[in-house]
Every structure is written in structure tokens, then in C-alpha cells.
Amino acid sequence: MIIEPRTRGFICLTSHPTGCEQNVMNQIEYIKSKGKIEGAKRVLVLGSSTGFGLASRITSAFGSDAATIGVFFDKPATAGRPGSPGYYNTAAFEKHAHKAGLYAKSINGDAFSNEIKQQVVDLIKEDLGQIDLVIYSLASPVRTHPNSGKRFKSVLKPIGEVFTNKTVDFHTGKVSEISINPAEGQDVENTITVMGGEDWKMWMDALQAENLLSEGATTVAYSYIGPEVTKPVYRNGTIGAAKDHLEATAFTIADDLKSIGGKAFVSVNKALVTQASSAIPVIPLYISLLYKIMKAKGIHEGCIEQIQRLYSERLFGGDLALDEKGRIRIDDLEMREDVQAEVAELWKKATSENLPEIGDLQGYSDEFFSLFGFKVPGVDYDADVNEVVAIPSEK
């Protein structure tokens, strides 16, 4: 079939297997071009199919020749109906990892569930013995709690008062004002339950209980802080409360891992176009301005560049450069004073008319569509493509 992008709001309803594979190949080539990283050899990536999780899996495999197990929750294709981009990304990753002689297996299912945790435990026992590095990169708006069976939903809301500011529809370029009502009832607690650190700790407990973590094993979860302009709705809002919980959980896990000389960190990453960030009001406008400035300064990074730097300079480079709260900061270039001062100036001026000049809305849009395998250079979108693709390790 010929697959074209179909969108509804901030969601793309279709994805392109050839474009997704090309994206994965481009990331693999980038990692190979940067040279070897003396990193972990047996890696578990939770949330491995898109964004920072996928970049972590690629960096581990092609930077450190690591055996990787990936856990993700994605929709496979059926005849006439494309699968989700994460499914195609995983199929492409495994294909190229196997071609390179690397161990790579994947489990598709709800990582919050006890069943998937048990499947992963069994697979590690069977194939790898132990794990040296656990990357926690889950992003989900809902979580069914594995013990109670209760379903929790996260919300993106400020805490305490209405938040009003500019936003942009990145499909049309229209800049408008948006107001978001504050959290109420159980909003904060529910968001922490979905996006906080409880599930990360459950994973680490499950692995440690079965002696599946090697001596000196490390785990890293990903977080975001962001600028002043998004603070009321993001870092000081419901999502920020969840991120605070996640970051506090790192210290609890680190204490638990002391017996094996293990470590737990949170890495604060840069603002990037992802399926999740596209859904957050204000963020698309911020990113379009940020990209323009960082590209002009020659310091722009995507997911793969961020994670390559995290691995080579921080995790395995001898200098974690932790901040005052014990976090790894690879948002350091984004948060540079000169960068943020320029963003703040442009923010005041941004209108529908001048955004194409002062921002990088086209770059934002192109990157959004590339998440789904569209607008990827070198791909013939007029060609027939087989939408039904298999992940090699799936039985």
C-alpha cells in the first residue's frame, strides 16, 4: 500500500515502515561514526521503541556492542492498517542489530504489569544471566496498577491557579493564547502514580530479588525541567510533581543497590519533539524558538546526540557532573543563560505572522512527522510498501 500521513490534532494516525527504518539506520550510523563507548554489555531498556528509549538502545548496541532487551507497548500492523511507529522502529532495530551479530530481543506489552515484569525476568535468566544497565524511559498517560488493578490517568495542569500563555498549532502556525485550569481532586496524586517513580522501583526490586543485577549495575531514568516560561504548567504543575517523585525515587533505589555497588541516577534531558511533548500546550512554541537559536549557535541536539553524549561523557566518561540535587544534566546546552535569554526575548515578540522567521516551526513540523516515518530524506513515499512487518524476536 501507499501510506500517507493522516493527523488528528497532535497525533499522527499512520506511520511509514520504510521511513521508520531509515530513521533507525540514521541513528545507528551516527553512533558508529562517534566511535566505541566502553559501556555496559547487557542492557534492559524499558520504553525502548521511540525517543530517548530507542536512542538508548541504539547507543548501547552500536556504541558498546551490548546485548539489549527492549520493553515497549506498540500496535503491530494488520493488512491494510499500518502499525505504530514504535513497532516499526523495533523491527528495524532488531533487524540491523542481528545483522551486526548483536543479541537483541523485545517484549511488547504493558511494562506496568506484573506479567511483563515476569516475562522479562524469565528472559534475562534464560539468555543473559544478569543486567549491567537498566534504562527507564516509560511515557504513558495511563497506568493500571499491578496490585490493585485500578486505572490511573495523568493530567497536565498547573497547581493552584489558572495558567494563561501563548501556544502554537504547529500544523497551521497560528499563535494563540491558551488557559489551563488548575489541578483538582486527585489530579496530582493520579499523575504521580502514573509518571512518578513507583514503577521504576518495582522493576528494580523485581530484578534485584532474582539476583539479575550485576555487581556495580546502574539504572537511569529520564526527566525534564525546562525554562521559566513553561514552569507553571510543567515543572511546577502536576507533571513536575511526578518528576519530583521520580527524582526522589532515584535515591531510594541507590540505597537499595548499595549491597551490589550499584547506582541510580536521573538524567535531565533537553526539550525535543516527541509524541508526548507535542501534546503539551506552550511546548511546541517554546521548542520552535529554542531550535532556531540552538541551530544558529551550532549546539542543537536530537535524541541520539543527547544519549550519545550522556553515555560517552557522563555515564561512562568518568565525570557525571551531577547538579546540586544529584541529577545528571544533559540539558546543559538548552539551559545556557545566553540561549534562555534569547528564547525569552523572542517569546515576547512571537506572533502567527513572524513565527516563520523568528522560530523554526518548519523544523518542528518536519521532526514531528519524522517520528512517524514521514518526511525522512531518501525515502520514496510514492512507492508501494508492505505495511505488515515482523519483529524478528517476536514468537
Salt bridges, closest charged atoms under 4 A:
GLU21 OE2 - LYS95 NZ 2.79
GLU21 OE2 - HIS96 NE2 2.85
GLU29 OE2 - LYS32 NZ 3.59
ASP65 OD1 - LYS36 NZ 2.92
GLU94 OE1 - HIS98 NE2 4.00
ASP127 OD2 - LYS105 NZ 2.85
ASP132 OD1 - ARG42 NH2 2.85
ASP187 OD2 - LYS157 NZ 3.07
GLU198 OE1 - ARG143 NH1 2.69
GLU198 OE2 - HIS145 NE2 3.17
ASP199 OD1 - LYS117 NZ 2.77
ASP205 OD2 - LYS201 NZ 2.91
GLU210 OE1 - LYS125 NZ 2.89
GLU228 OE2 - LYS231 NZ 2.90
ASP244 OD1 - ARG235 NH2 2.72
GLU247 OE2 - ARG235 NH1 3.02
GLU247 OE1 - ARG327 NH1 2.93
ASP255 OD1 - LYS258 NZ 3.14
ASP256 OD2 - LYS201 NZ 3.35
GLU301 OE2 - ARG309 NE 2.73
GLU313 OE1 - ARG314 NH1 3.69
ASP323 OD2 - ARG327 NE 2.84
ASP323 OD2 - ARG329 NH1 3.02
ASP331 OD1 - ARG329 NE 2.78
ASP332 OD1 - ARG309 NH2 2.92
ASP332 OD2 - ARG314 NH2 3.28
ASP338 OD2 - LYS297 NZ 3.20
ASP338 OD2 - ARG336 NH2 2.84
GLU342 OE2 - LYS297 NZ 2.86
GLU345 OE2 - LYS348 NZ 2.96
ASP360 OD2 - LYS295 NZ 2.61
ASP366 OD1 - LYS375 NZ 3.54
